[in-house]
């Protein structure tokens, strides 16, 4: 099992409207634990987050470097809804496991398209077994985008390998019209690919192959 510590934040949302609030602002259909993407009015990524149901509450796990923008975005959209946001990042550490794992009590493990997301309180000591280079090789092999590499505010979800998180039959959310138009016209502009080295302008470099976002032929 490979275990890599992610640079993540953890937000805890409480209130009766949490799921409908997240669903109304993000690309995927959110009815419980899942992965989704928050986008701005130009369909550019604010962050990709893992949504985890925790009893009556909802945890959002995303990339630390994107936390400030996402929190500002969420707070500005709450309005009259019953949603409270609390930052519990300092109480937890987040990891990604390349294999299904069974860990101690107090650790939350959720299967995602990237692997198994592991959220552990600071009281639980987990020892990472993967270096950044090994983690990047794992991502390159499985064509997995990551925040700060492929997933950035310069890209829309379809361009960086997150099309499966953009629900095709979902109603209106911020950026939805642009993404729907790209799909209907078959013109998403760019796509994430895995290429054999050497690769020009890679987003993630691996030992033998690399990831890159390239223009489509359409």
Helices and strands as residue ranges (DSSP letters): E 3-6, E 8-14, H 18-25, E 34-39, E 45-54, E 57-63, G 64-66, H 67-77, E 84-87, G 89-91, E 92-97, E 107-112, E 115-121, H 132-142, G 157-160, G 163-165, H 176-185, E 190-196, E 204-205, E 209-215
